């Protein structure tokens, strides 16, 4: 199983890192590492994320990294990260 970002998902992820980096560069590096570790887990356990509580019937799941939600879907042998939102 591979983990890939859609263009929108990648753009949102990079925007989050840039936003954090403006005030706290070390925190941005820590967040990125934590996100990469969490997303890497999906390679072996793609169903480990929960269904999105607001939309339980949609074919998407989410994993939480700090205060950010990573929304994803699984298609064949790929986990697609489709969006990254702040949890607030």
FENQUIHU-V394069 format. One line per field, one symbol per residue. ss: DSSP state (h for helix, s for strand, l for the rest). burial: + if it has 9 or more other C-alpha atoms within 8 Angstrom, else -. Layout:
# FENQUIHU-V394069
ss = ???
burial = ???
This chain:
# FENQUIHU-V394069
ss = lsssslhhhhhhhhhhhhhhhhhlhhhhhhhhhhhhhhhhhhhhlllllsslhhhlllllsssssllssssssssllsssssssssll
burial = --+-++-+++-++---++-++---+-+++-++-++--++++++--+----++-------++++-+--+++++++---+++++++----
